[in-house]
Amino acid sequence: MTPQFGRACFFGLDHSPEGGIKSYRAQVAEGIRRDGAIRRLGYLVRANYAYNYIWWFKTRSNDPARIARLGKVERLLKQPFAARRPRTERAAEFDNADFHFASGMLDPALLQKFAGDLYAAGRYNEPYRPEFEHVGRPEESDSPFLYMLPQTLFENETFLEICSSQALIDFCREALGPKAAMSWAWSWISQPSQAPYQNQNWHRDAAEPLNFVRVFIPLQAIETRADGPTELIPGTSGMREFYEIRRFSDAELEPTKAAKGAGVVLAEPGDVYFVNTFALHRGTPPAKRRALLTLLISLSPSHRTPSIRKLSLREVPERLRPAIRANKSFFRHLIR
Ligand SMILES: O=C(O)CCC(=O)C(=O)O
């Protein structure tokens, strides 16, 4: 995601960090969140920290060398006792390639169940158009992207079960370290469209925390270009070119693609791919509907994280509690 950031600012109770995310006040009005003086103060502190930390350190200059230096400092501060090097061979490969593919990591039946919930959600929004909302079936809309509402997603039982996968959590920890935590998630349907829309153009995710991994979970088979695969130029996260916060054309990137080898990610249901999306990447417009779940895992909160209404463990289905208890730190922004 690459929202346009303005200047550092005071992040108030009416402020939304991204299209489709409700402000504190809107959440209170809709009964999503409880209000109170202490709650308001806590939210303001967390939201201002998260928003201004990203603005100040990151979008001030998106230079990869600077971000790598700051990222090292963050790792040291957040997890001083953790090894500095990636903890496994596959995590070291991920560091070089910006990509790790895990075949059959998740149960396809679970993903099919979640895809059913996404298609039946009945209400959708979109981060790129704050005013957009669709109420109804996906096929009744011709909007290119239909996103599940954030809090609906975070409270979805199947979503929580997918995120409780120990194999998925383990890889995130290998790549980022023990303080890796889920700090946001998106699930959306890409609809067929003629021209590439928003993140279907080459870009780098510039507004994410200093140390982060995006986890991509296709909710159906991605077998050909018509299925709308993610496309990536591996090993470009550290590249000193093309780091302005904008979209890039194919023509501009042709030499880089030839040198580094761009590729689309094909996957079966159950496959998961982990991407450092500070590398150049894009979605591709599908010829038929494509459903995807993607998680943001990071050491620091994202500017969106304080908008999550945390669940208490009692609100989570009992069968998921042992896995969540065993990975408390991973779920720290989601579950109290
Ligand atoms: O839709 C995809 O496959 C890629 C999405 C993407 O580029 C993004 O979320 O930043």
The ligand as a MOL file (V3000), in Angstrom:
LIG
                    3D

  0  0  0     0  0            999 V3000
M  V30 BEGIN CTAB
M  V30 COUNTS 10 9 0 0 0
M  V30 BEGIN ATOM
M  V30 1 O -2.5210 -7.9440 -5.5760 0
M  V30 2 C -1.3620 -8.3490 -5.5040 0
M  V30 3 O -1.0290 -9.4600 -5.8750 0
M  V30 4 C -0.2790 -7.4240 -5.0050 0
M  V30 5 C -0.7990 -6.3910 -4.0770 0
M  V30 6 C 0.1580 -5.2720 -3.8270 0
M  V30 7 O 0.9430 -4.9290 -4.6520 0
M  V30 8 C 0.1020 -4.5660 -2.5610 0
M  V30 9 O -0.8040 -4.8540 -1.7510 0
M  V30 10 O 0.9860 -3.7290 -2.3120 0
M  V30 END ATOM
M  V30 BEGIN BOND
M  V30 1 2 1 2
M  V30 2 1 2 3
M  V30 3 1 2 4
M  V30 4 1 4 5
M  V30 5 1 5 6
M  V30 6 2 6 7
M  V30 7 1 6 8
M  V30 8 2 8 9
M  V30 9 1 8 10
M  V30 END BOND
M  V30 END CTAB
M  END
